[in-house]
Amino acid sequence: MLTAGGALFSDTPRDTPRIGPNPGLSLVADVTTRYVMPMKSKNAALRATMALGAAITLAVIPLPGCDEGRKRECDALLGVMKPLDQAAPTVETIDGVIKQVDALKFQDQPLGVYAKNYEKTLTVLAATLRLKASSSPPDGTDDVIKKNLKDARTDRDDVQRLCSK
């Protein structure tokens, strides 16, 4: 017999007192929390208690490995982005950054998505700079370069914001 708050409950679901509007539910005492929970069986009560314990454990205990790994990946990506801080990066500089970003492997999924988007923006920027260097660049090339350079810097700012969390 289990006791919880002065009430007696037996160990077998068949002998457990039935109360309330749904007599099909057994009243099971959770000894660890001193609450009485309606459950269909003792297994359900055990699963609920284990899930609660796991949730509390994950909420309370920080996972330092994940934070350190993400920090390393952030530092690596932000370090690769530094050459584009200059006023007018060259095609060679952009190509070098694209290769470095492509070489990075990310465990952190959001950071990997940011890196992939950044790489695509730089690819368009490099192609547009090559087009501008040709003998007859089309009208609006400078606007496309400004837009993509702004997008690349916005991507960098977004990564910095993500990494500061």
Stockholm file with secondary structure:
# STOCKHOLM 1.0

chainA/1-165         MLTAGGALFSDTPRDTPRIGPNPGLSLVADVTTRYVMPMKSKNAALRATMALGAAITLAVIPLPGCDEGRKRECDALLGVMKPLDQAAPTVETIDGVIKQVDALKFQDQPLGVYAKNYEKTLTVLAATLRLKASSSPPDGTDDVIKKNLKDARTDRDDVQRLCSK
#=GR chainA/1-165 SS CEEETTEEECSSGGGSCCCSSCTTSEEEEETTTTEEEEESSHHHHHHHHHHHHHHHHHHHSCCHHHHHHHHHHHHHHHHHHGGGGSSSCCHHHHHHHHHHHHHCCCSSHHHHHHHHHHHHHHHHHHHHHHHHHSSSCCTTHHHHHHHHHHHHHHHHHHHHHHHTC
#=GC SS_cons         CEEETTEEECSSGGGSCCCSSCTTSEEEEETTTTEEEEESSHHHHHHHHHHHHHHHHHHHSCCHHHHHHHHHHHHHHHHHHGGGGSSSCCHHHHHHHHHHHHHCCCSSHHHHHHHHHHHHHHHHHHHHHHHHHSSSCCTTHHHHHHHHHHHHHHHHHHHHHHHTC
//
